Amino acid sequence: MLIDLTGKTALVTGSTQGIGAAIATGLARAGARVAVNGRTASTVEEAAERIRSEAPQADVVPLAADVATEDGAAHVTEVLPDLDILVNNLGVFGSRPALEITDAEWRRYFEVNVLAAVRLTRAYLPGMKARSWGRVQYVASDSAIVTPVEMIHYGMTKTALLAVSRGFAKEAAGSGVTVNSVIAGPTHTGGVEDFVYELVDRDLPWPEAQREFMRLHRPQSLLQRLIEPEEIANMVVYLSSPYASATTGGAIRVDGGYVDAILP
């Protein structure tokens, strides 16, 4: 399957590393003009250069802005008034005993993981509908369905994204715009390495630490390993393409079989 996104402009929030960087690279390789986003200009430019090195013909737009704030979102829409593909990837996570999660943490997780995505969708969906083409995606998580006791505030935000995605898909009904969530399973990123070492012995070498984490904390994974970011990106690139025109309002699993259900 040859996916050609030439002529399309995409924004991937939180795309300087991890899953977001892999998605931005995948979209760039498919020919899209891609805006790379993060809060710090130097970090964003470094990420943009990495993408250009992996996809030499890529048209990459470095876009430093904190999209979890109204001012940051306004700056993004000023730089990119029109958008064809919006990938709401930005998210924060971390472990915390349930009864120790403060009001401030609950608010922060909701504002970063949910409200930032809602705000950008609200900004870009009308234009997509007017042009009768667009793709909006939310990077959710297995934690949306299997609430992790060690981070229920994070799980709550990912559950909320499934509802947000389904709701906006209804708003876009019949317009040629598709709206979907991608349910990512336990994925190998730098941030996840830190998280794994919060739960297993820090003296273990990474290959052993990963196996111990999956054995103790994610035993239901059928993949029995962490997913690589590029494996998530492959699904996002497909959903961004014309080939996925009949897939909307869905919660598409790339979870390594972690969620023990036929449907989400």
Steps between C-alpha positions, in 0.01 A plus 500: 500500500653829387381787718548839337415806713657752264320832527369432850606698806521320833555605860619248758491640852773396740713370215858564607550146628342159546174412328444855379838518329440163333160619375642826366775307321253253352276777368800683355617187322153470349542847352303716741616842613543439873503744789715371787385629835647537846536772760868589445627646173839329514348158570249545219771598253712199599200270444433663163861441395475133596191462284670675208795263532269197486276645228724733293214627282282582801339841545525544877366801690652549848219630720592578860189557711341367817175377349367422847443874539261730317785729393701207366206367302433848362862523382468163325185603314667828400796315347280227351158650425398195293573137575418171331624257767494563874664241725438575867792313650604729786472332839652474845512192718654373820426270789338625820309320778131565438431673830801728461397660170435867576236728349777681313621175343148400396457838332842490331442154355160600366622828353805349328361164391141592416425872482799575275368250246144632527618858447694416182220285364257787556738729310567278198193283449281776346754563224536130429123466471483801267761338272328158525821324603696463818640260755487550878663243726555461872779282636328317784626204700413157630463689829178644358345156534711324764535771766844467660487519878839669505379796287124530495520872418676411174253219424211740554632741238543225242148373563380857448680514163294204375183691580636821347600316183164331458317826565697702247460219246124554531550873455691426177245248372452505122765768447787292362694553824589198712566508875657205681694399808805277487534283809872459554619217720812501719755671276879528516586867542747686717222611730373145533849378589492741794154378593608135482785571737255654746339156527792255469853477635708788360811282507359268232634541144233636267416170321443330836314798642265501201426129537445538874264793445294309244491191722393683814299796377377417146472117502198497269699638206492251213803667343696446824726794423473875482370639172738713295382857423519434125236229539258757639599746228419252225136493610479878530642547150248252360209672675626831358475367146217476248507122548339546844206704371241259648659484844359766732371518853723207585743407774766313306722272706877479457544348842679172441187315607524652847128574538323166553192580294378464142399868495637790708 
